Amino acid sequence: MTKKKQQPLNHTDFFEARFPGKLVGKEVLDKDSRRLGIIKAIRVEYLPWNVSLIIKGLNVELPVNFSEVESIGTVVILKTRISVFPEIDINNLITLREEVKEDLKDIFHEPI
């Protein structure tokens, strides 16, 4: 019998009912216009309170504090350069969207 992954008790990840949504699935660029990945989830941490965007890149996921967001439009642009993320191309972006979509299907146990 396999154990389910336990979520930490100090935060909750939020997803949207549609994929891509208003934020989830949106492309993320750093301040140098490097394509980093997509938003996988919105995380709210409590005690202390903090809101982050979970960004999924190639073989890396990282929470980025919402205060680091410069603008949200057709893409999300960050105020800083994020060097831990390798830059991706459009084919990687499509692959990441499919991976996140599959992850969400597993979480909700139904097609989205």
MARLOFI-885442 format. One record per residue (C-alpha): residue in three letters; x, y, z. Coordinates in steps of 0.05 Angstrom, whole numbers, padded with zeros to 5 digits, always signed. Layout:
REM residues N
AlaXYZ...
//
This chain:
REM residues 112
Met+00000+00000+00000Thr+00029+00067-00020Lys+00024+00128+00025Lys-00007+00192-00001Lys+00038+00252-00001Gln+00022+00294+00060Gln+00013+00369+00050Pro+00048+00414+00100Leu+00000+00446+00149Asn+00025+00517+00139His+00002+00527+00067Thr-00052+00512+00016Asp-00044+00509-00060Phe-00101+00536-00102Phe-00117+00517-00173Glu-00169+00544-00222Ala-00230+00507-00247Arg-00207+00515-00319Phe-00139+00502-00350Pro-00108+00547-00371Gly-00140+00596-00324Lys-00131+00669-00307Leu-00063+00653-00275Val-00052+00578-00275Gly-00020+00556-00341Lys+00004+00627-00358Glu+00075+00636-00385Val+00126+00668-00338Leu+00183+00714-00359Asp+00237+00743-00315Lys+00260+00816-00318Asp+00308+00799-00375Ser+00249+00769-00416Arg+00276+00699-00407Arg+00219+00648-00413Leu+00221+00608-00348Gly+00159+00564-00348Ile+00087+00568-00328Ile+00046+00580-00265Lys+00026+00514-00235Ala-00012+00539-00173Ile-00024+00596-00126Arg+00002+00583-00056Val-00024+00617+00007Glu+00020+00607+00068Tyr-00004+00625+00136Leu+00031+00642+00201Pro+00065+00684+00172Trp+00018+00703+00114Asn+00048+00700+00045Val+00022+00691-00026Ser+00066+00659-00079Leu+00060+00634-00149Ile+00087+00563-00159Ile+00126+00566-00224Lys+00140+00501-00261Gly+00202+00500-00306Leu+00243+00444-00335Asn+00256+00396-00278Val+00246+00451-00226Glu+00187+00482-00187Leu+00195+00543-00145Pro+00149+00589-00106Val+00159+00662-00124Asn+00130+00714-00077Phe+00073+00753-00107Ser+00110+00818-00090Glu+00162+00797-00143Val+00109+00803-00199Glu+00119+00864-00243Ser+00058+00855-00287Ile+00004+00805-00307Gly-00023+00807-00378Thr-00018+00755-00433Val+00045+00733-00395Val+00069+00743-00323Ile+00132+00786-00318Leu+00175+00783-00256Lys+00215+00841-00226Thr+00278+00800-00218Arg+00322+00752-00257Ile+00312+00680-00233Ser+00377+00644-00249Val+00357+00575-00221Phe+00310+00566-00281Pro+00340+00549-00348Glu+00308+00587-00405Ile+00258+00546-00444Asp+00231+00549-00515Ile+00160+00546-00540Asn+00161+00470-00547Asn+00182+00464-00474Leu+00125+00511-00455Ile+00074+00466-00490Thr+00104+00404-00455Leu+00100+00439-00387Arg+00027+00457-00399Glu+00010+00385-00415Glu+00047+00361-00352Val+00010+00410-00307Lys-00056+00391-00340Glu-00041+00317-00325Asp-00021+00335-00253Leu-00088+00371-00243Lys-00126+00312-00272Asp-00092+00268-00219Ile-00110+00317-00164Phe-00183+00325-00184His-00192+00254-00211Glu-00228+00279-00273Pro-00214+00314-00338Ile-00207+00390-00335
//
